Structures are given as C-alpha cells and as structure tokens.
Amino acid sequence: MKFLCQIWFDTEKSKLVSHAEWEAVTRECIASDNRWRDSGHLLVALALREPSTAITVRLRNGEASATDGPFAEIKEHLGGFVLIEAETIEEAQTIVSSFPILRYCSIEVRPAYSIQDGR
C-alpha cells in the first residue's frame, strides 16, 4: 500500500528555529530518506517552499483564476510530503516515527489509492 505523509509545521514555532538547526536536521533527513529509499519504502520526498510563495487556483464561472499566497491566515502550514510503500498503516507509522523532522512538526499518514482502479 502507498501512504501519503504530510509534514505540518506550526507556522510561528518554525520561525524560531535557527538556520544552523534547520541545516543540521536537513542533513539528518537526507540520510534518513536515503536509507528508506534504499529499502524500497520511500518513493518520493519533497519539501515545499514557504506558503507566501504559493498561488491558489480557483474555478469561477467556468474560468480559472489564480491569487497570490495562501487563502487565509494559517496557524499550520504544509512543509512537505513523503510517499511511502508499506504493508500496513502501522508499518507506515513505524517508518514515519524514525523521520528526524518529526522533532519539529507533526506528520499525517494517510492511505492513498489510484482513482483509476479504486485501490
């Protein structure tokens, strides 16, 4: 089974982490990702830029339009995501529990499926 692991940061608390601390945890995360990728569990791992760099696309009256940034004031922001392969959600939880970034965030683990075949 595939599991999407969404990495959520408390927006205000994440601003308090020093640059040196982020650099150190980034190195740890790269090593962790490589171990899980080598084991065949990690399929994709991507960090996301700050919410202020985003655009929001909506369909209004049949026309798509985009606005800058997030739609509303946010207390938490999506900082990245990981797609993993695991037999069960418990195995996925075990994998995610080893991620170094967990010291700075919460990670939502959600089963994913193909809309084409419903599995």
N, C-alpha and C positions, 0 to 999 in steps of 0.2 A: 504494500500500500504506500501511497505517497501522502506526505503531510506537509502542509504549508506552515511554517513557523514565522509568525510576525513578531518583530522586535520593537517593543513600545518603550519609549523614553518619557519620563516626566520632564516636560519642556524646561521648567525653571531649574530643577535639580541638575539636569545635564549641562546647563550653562556654568555651573560651579566647579565642574571637573577641569583640572588644569590640562594644558596642552600636552605636557610631559606624560601625564597619566593616560590620556587618550592614545598617545603614541605607544606606550607600553602595552595597553590592552589590545591595541590593533595588532601588534606583533604576536601576542598570545593567540588572538583569534585566527590569524593566518596559519599558525602552526596547528591549531585545533581543526580548522577547516581542512587542511591538507591531510591530517590523519583520517578524518571521517570520509573525505573524498577517496582516499586510497582504500578504505574498507568497503567502498561501494554504497555507503549510506547517503552521503551528501551529493546531491545532484546539481544544485545551484545555490550560491550565497552571494547576495548583493546588498551593499549599503546604499542608503538613499541620502541625497543632499538635503539641506535644511528645508523645512516647509515653505519658507519665503521664496524659494527658487521654483516652486511649483506653479502650474496653471490648473484651473478647474474648467473642464469642458462640459457644457450642458446642451440639451436639445430643447429649443423653444420655438413653438410654431413651425416645426419642421426644419429649423435651421440650427446648425451647431454654432455655438459661440464659446469663447474662452475668456476667463478673467484671471488676473494675476493672483498668485498666492493661495493660501488655504481659504476656505469659505467662511470660517468662523474662528473666533479666539479659541485656542486649543490649550488644554492642560497637559495632554499627552500627544506625542507625535510618533508616527511610524518611521523608524530609523533604518529599517532594512528588513530583509526576509531571507529565509533559507528554505529550500525544498529538499526534503529528505525522503529516503526509502526505508521503510521499517515494516516488520511483520504485524505489529500491533501499536496502538497508541501508547501503551506502557513502554514499549521499546523506544518509541519516538521521544517519550518523556525522559527516559534514561539518557538518550543521546543529547537532548537539549540541556539537561541538567549539568552536563560537562562543559557547556559553552562558557568561556571566560567572560563574555559580555554580560552574562546574567547578573554579575555584581552591580551593574549599572541600569538594569532595565527589567521589564517583565517580558516573557515570551509566550504568545498564544500559539498553541499547537492545534491545528485543525485538519482533519482528514480531507483530502482533495480527491476529486474524481473527474473523469472525462465526460463532458456533457454529450459527446457523440454516442458513447456506449452506455452511459449511466452508471459506470463503475469507477 
